[in-house]
Amino acid sequence: MSSNEAYHKNVEPGAGGDGPGGSSASGSNGGASGSSHSNQLHHQQILNETTYLKPAAKQAYFSDEKVLIPEDDRTNMGFSFRKLWAFTGPGFLMSIAYLDPGNIESDLQSGAAAKYKILWVLLWATVLGLLMQRLAARLGVVTGLHLAEMCYRQYKRLPRWILWIMIEIAIIGSDMQEVIGTAIAIYLLSNKAVPLWGGVLITIVDTFTFLFLDKYGLRKLEFLFGFLITIMAVTFGYEYIVSAPNQVEVLEGMFVPWCSDCNSNVLLQAVGVVGAVIMPHNLYLHSALVKSRDIDRRQPKKVSEANFYFFIEASVALFVSFIINLFVVSVFAHGMYGKTNKDVLDICTDKSMYEDAKMSFVDHQNGTAIIDADLYKGGLFLGCTFGAVAMYIWGVGILAAGQSSTMTGTYAGQFSMEGFLNLQWPRWCRVLVTRCIAIIPTFCLAMFSKMDDLTNMNDILNAVMSLQLPFAAIPTIAFTSCAAIMGEFVNGLGNKIVSICLTIVVIGVNLYFVIVQVENMQIQGGLLALVCIFAILYILFNLYLVIHMAACMGNQRLMNSRWVQRFVLPSQNSFSIKNANSTYASTKRRSF
């Protein structure tokens, strides 16, 4: 088989005409500068860069089957629930990242520290998350390539490797939060019979067990995730009902964007909520999950239909995740806000978990210190306040959150490796490597440290993942704003402005959170110098990505710059991007 035949064989239908890395079209393009000679040159550039991907049949999640979209012969058909059901699945898998143990802990901490005052931050962070997830899903639907695959085509080798490493760090950080949450849930549910380090080891076994579930079919796997989300909704909803928070205050906290008498600790909690909600690797995940539906990309109507139904599905999924997060914030806002360690110990008197509470809520200020909430203390508090049943139900909810996010994290890692490196490992091997990287430090903490050390690690991990956010947000905006990639589905001016402004705000907020965390660690000497060097390199790499994004958006000055052409834009993209408004967009419409 020739290299040209291999290229056309290995890119799934529609991918070749849906991105500059695979820009091919038969026929003329209306006499624009991109003639057949230009297309041949473009293909040769692609092959020289070895950008064709390995067979899609080896890819994860949708390798053996794709969900067929039902056809309806009736004319002027409006909204169809049958079609919505066919598109339902990827958005709910994506929403799992909004419900992982790190998010749940951030929720209870914000409720305990600020009561209902920053619920509006949670609401708007979820809305912003929906906007970014919509862009990621559109990229996958329109091009047939997910975000990591597009990065493989659009960035040169060194920045591509840096991006992959950063996303791997985000996945490992999220994995550590899932391990911690699962271990705490098992510790609670077993009534301390299984120690924390034992719970950490169990997460190795159960991860591999769940990996084999997708062998039973794509829709069954999606049903399993839906079931786990239902468990979280029921368990945390139960806590919400029994705690009975003030509904007027809840609504006021959601819709009044103000925080009176808020100190720096509350501000930090608000920043933490934003950082916990928007996960960088989740954009890579969602852009890949939408490929599980059988969409005819030769027809613009079918692509528009898929974008529409995926947006509705993602909206419903994130609304459900917001409600679950709202339950958690409200429960602890009502019960823990303003409480000291002594207050909780008084509640726990004569309760079966008093000895555990005595060890967890002890302080050196005669019990007068405000509670430093975490997943374990939250469970003890619920048990002392509403009975042991509430504590065990809380544990079940945390376990469901940990298990579901573990599986979606596995898929995100698989897509990342396949896309960035054009490499497929056996999934068990991929999971073993990432899970071991996450488990080794977590196991050491669980074995040799206190519960507080394990749970307080959540803040550090949130800071680490906040640093990775630009490496998902900037490429997403760049690619979906590039006419050479998206054709007629390119972001409009309004979309570009809104997405860029909101991303700048979120990244700025997250960087503030990271800076505060670094200051709290009181780093000095040589370590501080290393941190400063890393900060400079971090800023420079972000600037590199921004320059690439501006070029993708059509900035002529940058596109014509020899420096940008040599060091920023890969060779196979130079032609496509320069002619984005004529050659490629015209060709793309004809190829549909």
C-alpha positions in Angstrom: 0.0 0.0 0.0 1.4 3.4 -0.9 1.7 6.2 1.5 -1.1 8.2 -0.3 -3.4 5.1 -0.1 -2.6 4.7 3.6 -3.5 8.3 4.2 -6.9 8.0 2.6 -7.5 4.7 4.3 -6.7 5.7 7.8 -8.7 9.0 8.1 -12.3 8.3 8.7 -14.9 9.6 6.2 -15.2 13.4 6.5 -11.9 13.9 8.3 -10.0 14.4 5.1 -12.1 17.4 4.2 -12.7 18.7 7.7 -9.3 20.0 8.8 -6.2 21.5 7.4 -4.3 18.4 8.4 -6.4 16.4 6.0 -7.7 19.0 3.5 -8.7 17.1 0.5 -11.5 17.7 -2.0 -12.3 16.5 -5.5 -13.3 18.8 -8.2 -12.6 22.5 -8.6 -12.8 25.2 -6.0 -14.4 27.9 -7.9 -11.1 29.1 -9.5 -9.6 30.2 -6.2 -5.9 30.2 -5.7 -6.1 26.7 -4.2 -6.2 24.8 -7.5 -5.5 21.0 -7.9 -1.8 21.7 -8.0 -2.1 23.4 -4.6 -4.1 20.5 -3.2 -1.4 18.1 -4.4 1.2 20.2 -2.8 -0.8 20.3 0.4 -1.2 16.5 0.4 2.5 16.1 -0.1 3.2 18.4 2.8 0.8 16.3 4.9 2.5 13.1 4.1 6.0 14.6 4.7 4.8 15.5 8.2 3.3 11.9 8.7 0.1 13.4 10.0 -2.2 10.5 9.1 -3.5 8.7 12.1 -3.6 5.0 12.7 -6.8 3.2 11.9 -9.8 4.5 13.7 -10.8 0.9 14.4 -8.2 0.7 17.1 -9.4 3.8 18.9 -11.0 3.6 22.4 -14.6 3.8 23.4 -16.2 3.7 20.0 -13.9 1.2 18.3 -16.4 -1.5 17.6 -19.6 0.3 17.1 -21.1 3.7 16.4 -24.6 4.8 17.4 -26.8 5.2 14.3 -28.9 8.3 14.1 -32.6 7.6 13.2 -33.8 9.1 9.9 -37.2 10.7 9.6 -38.7 11.0 6.1 -41.3 13.6 7.1 -40.5 17.1 5.8 -40.1 20.1 8.0 -39.4 18.0 11.0 -38.8 19.9 14.2 -37.3 18.7 17.4 -37.1 14.9 17.7 -36.8 13.1 21.0 -35.8 9.9 19.2 -32.8 11.8 17.7 -32.0 13.4 21.1 -31.9 9.9 22.7 -29.6 8.7 19.9 -27.2 11.6 20.7 -27.5 11.2 24.5 -24.4 9.8 26.1 -21.2 11.7 25.5 -22.5 14.8 27.4 -23.2 12.8 30.5 -19.9 11.1 30.4 -18.3 14.5 30.0 -20.3 15.9 33.0 -18.7 13.3 35.3 -15.7 15.5 35.5 -17.9 18.2 37.1 -18.8 15.6 39.8 -15.5 14.1 40.7 -14.4 13.9 44.4 -12.2 17.0 44.0 -15.3 19.0 42.9 -17.4 17.6 45.8 -14.8 18.6 48.3 -14.6 22.1 46.8 -18.4 22.3 47.1 -18.5 21.4 50.8 -15.6 23.7 51.6 -17.2 26.7 49.8 -20.5 26.0 51.6 -18.7 25.8 55.0 -16.7 28.9 54.4 -19.1 31.2 52.6 -22.6 29.7 53.2 -24.7 30.4 50.1 -22.9 33.6 49.1 -20.9 32.2 46.2 -23.5 29.8 44.7 -23.7 32.2 41.8 -20.0 31.5 41.1 -20.8 27.8 40.8 -23.7 28.6 38.5 -21.7 30.8 36.1 -18.7 28.5 36.2 -21.0 25.8 35.0 -22.3 28.0 32.2 -18.8 28.9 31.1 -18.0 25.2 31.2 -20.9 24.5 28.9 -19.7 27.2 26.4 -16.2 25.6 26.3 -17.6 22.1 26.1 -19.8 23.2 23.2 -16.8 24.4 21.3 -14.9 21.1 21.9 -17.9 19.0 20.8 -18.3 21.1 17.6 -14.7 20.5 16.7 -15.2 16.8 16.9 -18.5 16.8 15.1 -17.4 19.0 12.2 -13.9 17.7 11.6 -14.2 14.0 12.6 -11.0 14.6 14.6 -10.8 15.2 18.4 -8.8 18.0 20.0 -5.7 15.9 20.6 -5.7 14.7 17.0 -6.1 18.3 15.7 -3.2 19.4 17.9 -1.1 16.6 16.2 -1.8 18.3 12.9 -1.7 21.9 13.9 1.4 22.2 16.2 5.0 21.5 15.6 6.6 18.6 17.4 8.1 20.3 20.5 4.9 22.3 21.5 2.9 19.2 20.7 4.9 17.2 23.2 4.7 20.0 25.8 0.9 20.1 25.4 0.7 16.3 25.8 2.8 16.4 29.0 0.7 19.2 30.5 -2.5 17.3 29.8 -1.0 14.1 31.2 -0.2 16.1 34.4 -3.8 17.2 34.5 -5.1 13.7 34.1 -2.8 12.3 36.8 -3.8 15.1 39.1 -7.4 14.4 38.6 -6.7 10.7 39.0 -5.1 11.4 42.4 -8.3 13.2 43.5 -10.3 10.2 42.4 -8.1 7.8 44.3 -8.3 9.9 47.4 -12.1 10.2 47.2 -12.6 6.5 46.6 -10.2 5.5 49.5 -12.1 7.8 51.9 -15.5 6.5 50.7 -14.3 2.9 51.3 -12.9 3.9 54.7 -16.3 5.3 55.7 -18.4 2.5 54.3 -16.3 -0.2 55.9 -16.4 1.5 59.3 -12.6 1.8 59.2 -12.2 -1.9 58.6 -10.3 -1.0 55.3 -7.6 1.5 56.1 -6.9 4.3 53.7 -3.9 2.7 52.1 -6.0 -0.4 51.6 -8.7 1.7 49.8 -5.9 3.2 47.6 -4.8 -0.3 46.6 -8.4 -1.3 45.9 -8.7 1.4 43.3 -6.1 -0.4 41.2 -8.3 -3.5 41.0 -11.6 -1.8 40.5 -10.3 0.3 37.7 -9.3 -2.7 35.6 -12.6 -4.3 36.4 -14.5 -1.4 35.0 -12.3 -1.2 31.9 -13.8 -4.5 30.6 -17.4 -3.2 30.8 -17.2 -1.4 27.5 -16.9 -4.8 25.9 -20.6 -5.3 26.5 -21.5 -2.4 24.2 -21.3 1.3 23.9 -24.9 2.1 25.0 -24.6 -0.2 28.0 -21.5 1.6 29.1 -23.3 4.9 28.8 -26.2 3.5 30.8 -23.7 2.6 33.5 -22.5 6.1 33.7 -26.0 7.4 33.8 -26.7 5.0 36.7 -23.7 6.3 38.7 -24.9 9.9 38.1 -28.3 8.8 39.4 -26.7 7.4 42.5 -25.0 10.7 43.2 -28.2 12.6 42.6 -30.2 10.4 44.9 -27.6 10.2 47.7 -26.7 13.9 47.8 -30.3 14.8 47.2 -31.2 12.8 50.3 -28.7 14.8 52.3 -30.2 18.0 50.9 -33.7 16.9 51.9 -32.8 15.9 55.5 -30.8 19.0 56.1 -33.5 21.3 54.8 -31.6 24.4 54.0 -33.4 27.8 53.6 -34.7 27.8 50.0 -34.9 31.6 49.8 -31.2 31.9 50.8 -30.3 29.2 48.3 -32.0 31.1 45.4 -30.6 34.4 46.5 -27.1 32.9 46.6 -27.6 31.5 43.0 -28.9 34.6 41.3 -27.5 37.6 43.2 -23.9 38.0 42.0 -22.6 39.7 45.1 -20.7 38.6 48.2 -21.1 41.0 51.1 -18.6 40.9 54.0 -16.5 38.3 52.2 -12.9 37.9 53.3 -9.9 36.6 51.5 -10.7 33.0 52.5 -14.1 33.3 50.8 -12.5 34.8 47.7 -10.1 31.9 47.6 -13.0 29.4 47.9 -14.7 31.1 45.0 -11.6 30.8 42.9 -11.3 27.2 43.9 -14.9 26.5 42.7 -14.0 27.9 39.2 -10.8 25.9 39.1 -12.5 22.7 40.2 -15.4 22.9 37.8 -13.6 23.5 34.5 -11.2 20.5 33.9 -8.6 20.9 31.0 -8.6 17.3 30.0 -12.4 17.3 29.8 -12.3 19.4 26.6 -10.1 16.7 25.0 -12.5 14.0 26.3 -15.7 15.6 25.0 -14.3 16.3 21.5 -13.5 12.6 21.2 -16.7 11.2 22.7 -18.9 12.8 20.1 -17.2 10.7 17.4 -19.2 7.8 18.7 -22.2 8.9 16.7 -22.5 8.0 13.0 -22.7 11.4 11.4 -22.6 12.0 7.6 -20.2 14.9 7.4 -20.8 15.3 3.7 -24.1 16.9 4.5 -24.1 20.3 6.3 -27.6 19.6 7.5 -26.5 16.5 9.4 -23.6 18.3 11.0 -25.8 21.2 12.1 -28.3 18.7 13.5 -25.6 16.9 15.4 -24.3 20.2 16.9 -27.8 21.1 17.9 -28.6 17.9 19.7 -25.2 17.5 21.3 -25.6 21.0 22.7 -29.0 20.2 24.2 -27.6 17.0 25.7 -24.6 18.7 27.2 -26.9 21.4 28.6 -29.1 18.8 30.3 -26.1 16.9 31.6 -24.4 20.0 33.1 -27.7 21.1 34.5 -27.9 17.8 36.4 -24.3 18.2 37.5 -25.0 21.7 38.7 -28.0 20.5 40.8 -25.9 17.8 42.4 -23.1 20.3 43.2 -25.8 22.7 44.5 -27.1 19.9 46.9 -23.6 19.5 48.4 -22.9 23.2 48.8 -26.3 23.9 50.4 -26.0 21.0 52.8 -22.8 22.1 54.3 -23.7 25.8 54.0 -26.7 25.1 56.2 -24.9 22.8 58.7 -21.2 23.7 58.8 -21.1 27.5 58.2 -19.6 29.3 61.1 -19.3 26.1 63.2 -16.2 25.5 65.3 -14.6 22.2 66.1 -16.1 22.3 69.5 -19.6 22.8 68.1 -19.3 19.6 66.0 -17.9 17.7 68.9 -20.9 18.7 71.1 -23.2 17.4 68.3 -21.3 14.1 68.2 -21.6 13.5 71.9 -23.2 10.1 72.6 -23.0 9.2 68.9 -21.2 6.1 67.7 -18.7 8.1 65.7 -17.7 10.3 68.6 -14.2 8.9 69.0 -13.5 9.4 65.3 -14.9 13.0 65.5 -12.8 13.7 68.5 -9.7 12.9 66.6 -10.8 14.7 63.4 -12.1 17.9 65.0 -9.4 18.5 67.5 -7.4 21.7 67.5 -5.0 23.6 69.7 -7.3 26.5 70.4 -9.7 24.7 72.8 -12.0 23.9 70.0 -12.6 27.5 68.9 -11.1 27.2 65.4 -13.5 27.2 62.5 -13.9 23.8 60.8 -11.5 23.0 58.0 -13.9 20.9 56.0 -13.0 17.9 53.8 -14.7 14.8 52.5 -14.0 12.7 55.7 -15.0 15.4 58.1 -18.1 16.1 56.0 -19.2 12.4 56.4 -18.6 12.5 60.2 -20.6 15.7 60.5 -23.5 14.2 58.6 -23.4 11.1 60.7 -23.4 13.0 63.9 -26.1 15.4 62.8 -28.5 13.1 60.9 -27.5 9.6 62.0 -25.2 6.9 60.7 -27.4 6.3 57.7 -26.6 9.8 56.4 -22.9 9.1 56.8 -23.1 5.9 54.8 -25.2 7.5 52.1 -22.6 10.2 51.8 -20.0 7.5 51.4 -21.9 5.8 48.6 -22.2 9.1 46.8 -18.5 9.8 47.1 -17.7 6.2 45.9 -19.9 6.7 42.8 -18.2 10.0 42.1 -14.8 8.4 42.4 -15.5 5.4 40.3 -17.3 7.2 37.5 -14.6 9.9 37.2 -11.9 7.2 37.2 -13.3 5.6 34.1 -13.8 8.9 32.2 -10.2 9.9 33.2 -9.0 6.6 31.6 -10.7 7.4 28.4 -9.3 11.0 28.4 -5.8 9.6 28.8 -6.3 7.1 26.0 -7.6 9.8 23.6 -4.7 12.1 24.6 -2.1 9.5 23.8 -3.7 8.4 20.6 -4.0 12.0 19.4 -0.8 13.7 20.5 1.6 10.8 19.9 -0.3 8.9 17.1 0.3 5.9 19.4 -2.0 3.2 20.7 -1.1 1.3 23.8 -3.2 -1.6 25.1 -5.6 0.1 27.4 -4.6 -2.0 30.4 -1.0 -0.8 29.9 -2.1 2.8 29.6 -4.2 2.5 32.8 -1.4 0.7 34.7 1.1 3.5 34.0 -1.1 6.5 34.8 -2.8 4.8 37.8 0.6 3.8 39.3 1.9 7.4 38.9 -1.2 8.6 40.7 -1.2 5.9 43.4 2.4 5.9 44.5 2.4 9.3 46.1 -1.2 8.9 47.3 -0.3 5.5 48.9 2.7 7.0 50.7 0.5 9.7 52.1 -2.2 7.3 53.1 0.3 4.9 54.7 2.5 7.4 56.6 0.5 10.5 57.1 -2.7 11.7 58.7 -6.1 12.0 57.1 -5.7 15.8 56.9 -2.6 15.4 54.8 -4.5 13.2 52.3 -7.5 15.4 52.0 -5.7 18.8 52.0 -3.8 17.6 49.0 -7.0 18.5 47.1 -6.0 22.2 47.1 -2.6 21.5 45.6 -4.1 19.3 42.9 -6.7 21.9 42.0 -3.8 24.4 41.6 -1.9 22.0 39.4 -4.9 21.5 37.1 -5.6 25.2 37.0 -2.2 25.7 35.5 -3.1 23.3 32.7 -6.3 25.0 31.7 -4.8 27.3 29.0 -3.4 24.2 27.2 -7.0 23.0 26.5 -8.9 26.3 26.2 -6.5 28.1 23.8 -6.3 25.3 21.2 -10.1 24.8 21.4 -10.8 28.4 20.6 -8.0 28.5 18.0 -9.3 25.5 16.0 -13.0 26.3 16.2 -12.2 29.9 15.1 -10.2 28.8 12.1 -12.2 28.8 8.8 -9.6 26.5 7.3 -10.6 23.9 9.8 -14.3 24.5 10.4 -15.5 25.9 7.1 -19.0 27.3 7.3 -19.2 26.1 11.0 -16.4 28.5 12.1 -17.0 30.6 15.2 -18.6 34.0 14.5 -17.2 37.2 15.8 -19.5 37.2 18.8 -18.5 33.6 19.7 -14.8 34.5 19.3 -15.1 37.6 21.6 -17.1 35.9 24.3 -15.0 32.7 24.4 -11.7 34.6 24.5 -12.9 37.1 27.2 -14.4 34.4 29.4 -11.3 32.2 29.0 -9.0 35.1 29.9 -11.1 35.7 33.1 -11.1 32.0 34.1 -7.3 31.6 33.4 -6.6 34.8 35.4 -8.8 33.6 38.3 -7.0 30.2 38.2 -3.6 31.8 38.1 -4.5 33.9 41.2 -5.5 30.7 42.9 -2.1 29.1 42.1 -0.2 32.2 43.2 -2.0 32.1 46.6 -1.3 28.4 47.0 2.4 29.0 46.2 2.5 31.8 48.8 0.9 29.6 51.4 3.6 27.0 50.9 6.2 29.7 51.8 8.8 28.5 49.2 12.3 29.9 49.6 15.8 29.7 48.3 16.7 27.5 45.3 13.2 26.1 45.1 11.7 29.6 44.8 14.2 30.2 41.9 13.0 27.1 40.2 9.4 28.2 40.6 10.3 31.6 39.0 12.0 29.9 36.1 9.0 27.7 35.5 6.7 30.7 35.7 8.7 32.5 32.9 8.7 29.4 30.7 5.0 28.9 31.4 4.1 32.5 30.3 6.3 32.2 27.2 4.6 29.0 26.1 1.2 30.5 26.6 2.3 33.4 24.5 3.3 30.9 21.8 -0.2 29.4 21.8 -1.8 32.8 21.7 0.3 33.7 18.6 -0.8 30.4 16.9 -4.4 31.2 17.9 -4.3 34.7 16.4 -2.8 33.3 13.2 -5.6 30.6 13.0 -8.2 33.4 13.4 -6.8 35.1 10.3 -4.3 37.7 11.5 -2.6 38.5 8.2 0.4 40.2 9.8 1.2 37.0 11.8 0.4 34.7 9.0 2.8 36.5 6.7 5.6 36.7 9.3 8.5 34.4 8.3 9.1 33.7 12.0 5.6 32.6 12.6 5.6 30.4 9.5 8.9 28.8 10.5 8.4 28.3 14.2 4.6 28.4 14.9 2.6 27.2 11.9 3.5 23.7 10.7 4.3 23.4 7.0 1.1 21.6 6.0 -1.1 24.3 7.5 0.5 27.4 5.8 -1.4 27.1 2.6 -4.8 26.2 4.2 -4.8 29.0 6.8 -3.6 31.7 4.3 -6.5 30.8 2.0 -9.0 30.1 4.8 -11.5 32.6 3.5 -11.4 31.5 -0.1 -9.9 28.2 -1.1 -10.6 25.9 1.8 -14.0 27.2 2.9 -15.2 27.0 -0.7 -13.8 23.5 -1.1 -15.3 22.4 2.2 -18.8 23.4 1.2 -18.5 21.6 -2.1 -17.2 18.5 -0.3 -20.3 18.2 1.8 
